[in-house]
């Protein structure tokens, strides 16, 4: 499983000199769409219901130390090369989809069901560190798919190449099993 630091690092590579708000919202949207497409979180780090929308606090703490004002150029100890091809594609597709939106627009879009639920009726400008529910994030983004509203494109399946030899297929099967083991475990218990 990815970490929010590795996801954040990839985002800084895709959007050089990104501002903090945009970075945090793109992490949230990456988490949400990954949950909707796979049923599983992209990363385990908590998202909190801050005034301007969801914030991965642990990423904020790490990026604040090196930020140049609002601008973040990299994530300390973030390593995008550790992301699986599927995880990388999720983040790339999310960044491409939301790239035309300003940070303020992303903030507004992020004020959905999961954020509102975590804030429990607090005034819009009230501070909060309440965590967003993974279940509610998944429901929110799944509902976005069902609504037919524009959305990022889900990454293609891994098996899109018909020129596999046995070794390639075995390596791919091992990669899929590692990447999806938590989903397989959940399905086995049903």
NORTAWO-V163134 format. One record per backbone hydrogen bond with DSSP energy under -0.5 kcal/mol. CO is the residue of the C=O (numbers start at 0). NH is the residue of the N-H. E is the energy in kcal/mol with one decimal. If there is no record, write none. Layout:
# NORTAWO-V163134
CO:NH:E
CO:NH:E
This chain:
# NORTAWO-V163134
1:43:-0.5
2:6:-2.2
3:7:-2.7
4:8:-2.2
5:9:-2.0
6:10:-2.2
7:11:-2.2
8:12:-1.5
9:13:-2.2
10:14:-2.6
14:17:-0.7
17:71:-3.3
18:22:-2.4
19:23:-2.7
20:24:-2.3
21:25:-2.6
22:26:-1.8
23:27:-2.0
24:28:-2.9
25:29:-2.1
26:30:-2.4
27:31:-2.8
28:32:-2.8
29:33:-2.1
30:34:-2.4
31:35:-2.2
32:36:-2.5
33:37:-2.4
33:38:-0.6
33:39:-0.6
34:38:-2.1
41:1:-1.0
46:131:-2.9
47:49:-1.6
47:54:-2.1
49:52:-1.7
52:49:-1.0
54:47:-3.0
54:56:-1.3
55:58:-0.8
55:59:-2.4
56:60:-3.0
57:61:-1.7
58:62:-3.0
59:63:-2.6
60:64:-0.7
62:65:-0.9
62:66:-1.2
66:68:-1.0
67:69:-0.6
67:70:-1.8
69:19:-2.2
70:67:-2.7
71:17:-1.1
73:75:-0.5
74:77:-2.7
78:81:-1.5
79:82:-1.4
83:87:-2.8
84:88:-2.2
85:89:-2.4
86:90:-2.2
87:91:-2.8
88:92:-2.7
89:93:-2.4
90:94:-2.8
91:95:-2.5
92:96:-2.1
93:97:-2.5
94:98:-0.9
97:100:-1.6
101:105:-2.5
102:106:-2.3
103:107:-2.2
104:108:-2.6
105:109:-2.0
107:110:-1.3
109:111:-1.8
111:115:-2.7
112:116:-2.8
113:117:-2.0
114:118:-1.7
115:119:-1.1
115:120:-0.7
116:119:-0.5
118:121:-1.5
122:125:-2.1
129:48:-2.8
132:136:-2.4
133:137:-2.6
134:138:-2.4
135:139:-2.8
136:140:-2.4
137:141:-2.4
138:142:-2.5
139:143:-1.3
140:144:-1.6
141:145:-2.2
142:146:-1.9
143:147:-0.6
143:148:-0.7
144:147:-1.1
157:159:-2.0
164:168:-2.5
165:169:-2.7
166:170:-2.5
167:171:-2.5
168:172:-2.6
169:173:-2.2
170:174:-2.2
171:175:-2.8
172:176:-2.6
173:177:-2.4
174:178:-2.6
175:179:-2.7
176:180:-0.6
177:180:-0.6
179:183:-2.6
180:184:-2.4
181:185:-2.2
182:186:-2.6
183:187:-2.3
184:188:-1.0
185:188:-0.5
186:189:-1.2
